[in-house]
């Protein structure tokens, strides 16, 4: 478990260690845990031997001694000097204040069901329509029990929401996630950890946390757990703990662009995207702990693949002939001992397999991406556009084809130390400029593209003028566009008038469904019930019905009714305290919203 980059001195803590520490607390101490955790970061002092000491009082000193991986992975690595240790509040608070470590691959993880193709533990299929049929077998009894426990923990966390989703609720999710991991369900574990990290960020009110992201994380967790608990053993749901590389034989690949990687868990690096002559997509990744500095420096680091004397900047504009290649299911090239690689001259975007990326319209490419939405991320698409102007930090462009819609180019990574935003801002200052753009469609927003690289449009008079050694493209995450890369401003045509066209996603009354779902994530079940009280059904759901979204109106009404359903016995006690019916109603509405929004997003590109 690599050390997670964080502002605190505390080392990362394995999820199961934190869950066990919270479970050992008495009910009285659990009520005090959130308050005790809040100030722990200020108490941390790092020692010369790598340990971290937190002094709560004269007789209560907690010491965290991370292992060789830089994380606390065992209970004995966290000790307290108080009389109640290890069942003390001080130890649990110190562990709860530390960042969560990424799950370490198990040496002998429970294998996936026989016949299941191994896949990386990445996000699963989008809730909504059932995933396409895949080879599957039956889950083991241990996997079914783990999935049921995870569903129950997720339902309780959803009912609590951010407001009440403190350390105790998070610990229950972490324990269920660890059980899923031991049972051989790594994708379920990954989705649970994503929710816990989102809850933490929301409760700490971090600037980068979006309520919509946490809502999507809850939707994926509930969806995955529900299908697994029902016995579905599809590989897209079970996942595998290790990235499986298979022999790829001899390959010839050519660079497209570089993309910096900067994760919330402290990883940084680069992914260089490649294309084979038959159009198959590959990539070479160099991602390690190190955060921003690692992401910035990796763009010019050497490529660790088969002894090739080439850096990532050269590979993005060059090529490789590879013998004995190993390839993961998503096209990641491995660097095994038997791999040999020889550099090749690069090809411009106007030739070879790259030219095919720009031959089809963006709408056609997005339709294909929607059809393959089970992948962890959509494939890259290319299109020729004309710059319209700026819209905040975004760049508005229009695709160079008849009756093309307005597209929004949004920074692939908004970090101010990466040049994405600066480059888009400079491009926006040249309205009328013709651009060739390569990027990844954002399938959660209407007509939005996350550009990774740009280049001149062949034959266009008003386009970029890049250095010859850049081979006709600039990587927006590494190269910085300067004034000399643009034609004279006097040569530009008259700019297009400010756009006023409709946004099918923003104009749709589906925002009412989204707001209720996010209200539930933020404030829990009680907030959904309170939001629906005192509102006439016609006023609340009439706009949905008038827009023909009858199913949306019915699902939203059912969610509100279930949130407010609290039956009591003759003594006034809750007769049914389970949160599972509420979670099912929330998931039904969330799955519908996800499918409806993706349909609108696809239509916005046409």
Buried (B, 14 or more C-beta within 10 A) or exposed (E): BBBBBBEBBBBBBBBBBBBBBBBBBEEEBBEEBBEBBBEBBEBBEEEEEEBBBBBBEEEBBBBBBBBEBBBBBEBEBBBBBBEBBBBBBBBBBBBBBBBBBBBBBEEEBBEBBEEBBBBBBBBBBBBBEEBEEBEBEEBBEBBBBBBBBBBBBBBBBBBBBBBBBBBBBBBBBBBBBBBBBBBBBBBBBBBBBBBBBBBBBBBEEEEEBBBEBBBBBBBBBBBBBBBBBEEBBBBBBBBBBEBBBEEBEEBBBBBBBBBBBBBBBBBBBBBBBBBBEEEBBBBBBBBEBBBBEBBBBBBEBBBEBBEBEBBBBBBBBBBBBBEBBBBBBBBBBBBEEEBBBBBBEBBBBBEBBBBEBBEBBBBEBBBEBBEEBBBEBBBBBBBBBBBBBBBEEBBBBBBBEEEBBBBBBBBBBEBEEBBBBBBBBBBBEBBBBBBBBBBBBBBBBBBBBBBBBBBBBBEBEBBBEBEEEBBBBBBBBBBEBEEEBBBEEEEBEEBBEEEEEEBBBEEBBBEBBBEBBBBBBBBBBBBBBBBBEEEEBEEBBEBBBEBEBEBBBBBBBBBBEBBBEEEEEEEEEEEEEEBBEBBBBBBBBBBBBBEBBBEBBBBBBB
